[in-house]
Amino acid sequence: MPYFETYVDSLNGCPESRFIISLGPLPDDVQLTEGQSLVIERPSLDAIKQFNGLNPRNLGSGVAVYIDSATHAANAEIVELLQRYLAYWFVKFIQMPLISTKIPDELGIREVHPEDPPTEINKLRNLPLHLSCPIVDKAQGAGKGFPAIIVIPGPSLNALRGKLKAISAKAIIICISRTLQFVLDEGVEPDLVIQLDTHCMQEQLFPARQFESTYLLALSLTNISRVAHRFRRTFFVESFDTTILRNPFRPKESWLSSLLLCIGIAEILQLKEMHLAGADLSFPCRDGRYYNAEGACSLPETSPTVPDILRINHGEFLLKDRKGCATTTTMQYYATAFEADLFAQDVAQSTGTRFFNLTDTGILPRDLFPATPESHFETLPDFNRPRFQKRLDAMAHLEEEIHYGTLRAKLDLREKTLTQTLRFAAHTDPSSRPEDTYPLFGTTRTINLDNPGIGTSEEHFFFTRGLLEVWLAETRRAIKVTRLYSAARLGPVNVLCCPEEVEACAERLQKTHPRWSFKLQPVVSPFSGADNGASTPFNQLYANHLRGDAVVLVTEGLFRRFDFLLRAIPQDNVLEYREDSFL
């Protein structure tokens, strides 16, 4: 991991590999390596242009920010702003892309750009949603004139306990998956759940229940294929591929934090005001980063002293919070606070939205995020939730233009590439560094939260191969999904199911695909007795319904009933209708 550290008046202990950025003159005895330093003798805002002009690859081994205390004393505001910007820029565009292949590499800092198999699998599983649900620009103005609460999992969120139910009568309630259970425990079904994190484990944060009044807003790469159908409607943050779904819109958002997308949503909905709860971006003790973590409400026995010149490091570091008290934060939180400041300024200017900090804690600046006035919500009129839902329901049915030919061509190419890679893997010695030939075999080393305990090189090889096999299977399914969606515009979709599934299956399909027509065909065993002719005997199934090219939906229930006999049928046009997903 590339590190970022602050040094004041001395570079003692600074590794030679660090790129040095000096805010003020360097000591005379410092020997600089050519091409590995930038000295700003007289710091000003013009220095930001110099930072942006640096070769990012030179910073891949880490950055040492040297601050001359005399320069800081003479121009503290500018020096601190420049260090804040540097920390933000380094974390977002250097450190995070080098740590994870899930993070976009906008500056080209990575030497190789292998795809991330879990993310690509998520995207393929989401394909029925991508082809059915609109981008969030369709929701422009849906919350115009309304206030909203954003529920973020910082330690101060506990201060909201017992209050959210009353507030929900006055405002839109927005949360992320990590705070969904908190909101439900308060007796509130949120109006909007935002999912930005692409880790597969995030799916575990969604309770197994229906959300009849809740809308889901998700990044196209997130793992939502098995939860989206439980929500009232789904919107996507962005197009999954702008060559296929040619809508270039993308709201203000950032991979630094879901909080930043929440601020972007204020601009989309054109909210009157947005109140942030639990958006501390800091914590009182090491174990208390989240509201539900041990130590979330703990304070140190003695208040530590915060140095006059902020000393940032790659781990945790001290700084003053919005009230001037000592607190602890991390590089990513610190960078998030900086970008939240920028986002809030832009949104306030574009839509007039006012931002507040409901719990008045953390490191977000008080000038842009003042404390929510006491008893503020009691002065507000009741929130017209039915009106809000009516707006969003209409917007959720707006269609995006899909280029099915381009989609099919890309999927066919993907199938061919994965088949070749797996053929290579079948004849490869795991100890021969296969990642040198196929970089994909090195990507699982960066998987952390979704890693099931894989450790050795050989284990990584076989885990990667297993992921590639899943990826290939999902690609082949996606090809059939593409054929189905393309054909569904022209005529009814045939669905094979068990007799007892007909009514429920028809209801669910019509709910998720209201523009389609369906022809449900129950299939019965030879022992079912007399039939009125409406059902198809199993021994006539293939001849009557599966010959030809048209894709046919077959329910999981029917697959369970006839087991391998049904799975042994040629599958080129058979698409399993999954009970736990949108399609």
Summary of the structure (lengths in Angstrom):
residues: 583
radius of gyration: 27.3
end to end distance: 40.3
largest distance: 99.1
contacts: 1833
relative contact order: 0.10
helix: 40%
strand: 16%
